[in-house]
Amino acid sequence: MTEARIHTQHPGHPAWVRITHWVGAAAFFALVVSGIAILLALPRLFWGETGSNASPGWIVLPLPTNTEQTGWGRNLHFLSAWILVIAGAVYLVASVFGGRLRGRLLPERDQLRPGHILSEARAHLRFGGSRLENANDRRYNVLQKLAYLAVIVILAPLMVLTGLTMSPGVTAAYPELFWMFGGRQSARTIHFLSACVLLAFVVVHVWQVLANDPKALIRGMLTGRGDRRP
């Protein structure tokens, strides 16, 4: 098989995908680290508008209280959040107008058949279904497509809106956010739970890469060459 044939069957990623991927990955890592630093100042989750370490929490996390890391944690968190939002916006706009959203992320009709979805789910539960592509192309399987779409359409906007609701400056201008989430502490709780779901998504994403020829996949995301060497 010629080199050209290999590249045709297993295309890499365009530059804008690779750049937004790695910028987003670095920003997400910084968000996790800084988010933990912020959380330690009040390792309790509440529902409503107010809450403190002296108040009974809706969820009490088994973490030590540490208020000394909040300053740098907030600064890094806000900076990383805006970097991730910008990278995500660039990715979304380029995906919509470049055809990637329709061609790679929207499920095809045959993939939405109940039998097909159940087959993919059973294969994943047997730890044998983390297929990133078909034999002849690089289609994501239906579970991956639905997961990516859930992150893009539901989880990412929810994280942004709940994060903004925790900002007094933003809620002073847009008090409707309080009504939307039921208060600042409710928004904080939803933000934390959404972050846990997003972190689980990233862990599964990394696991799938490691289970499916990691050298080729990482090379494809670094250089744009997604070929599989014979």
Protein Blocks (a to p, Z undefined) as FASTA:
>chain_A
ZZklmmmmmccddfklmmmmmmmmmmmmmmmmmmmmmmmmoccccedjbdcfkbccfbdc
dbdddfklmmmmmmmmmmmmmmmmmmmmmmmmmmmmnommmmmmmccfklmpmklmmmmm
mmmmnopamcfbdfkbccdcfklmmmmmmmmmmmmmmmmmmmmmmpmklmmmmmmlmmmn
opaklmmmmmmmmmmmmmmmmmmmmmmmmmnopllmmmmmmnopacdcZZ
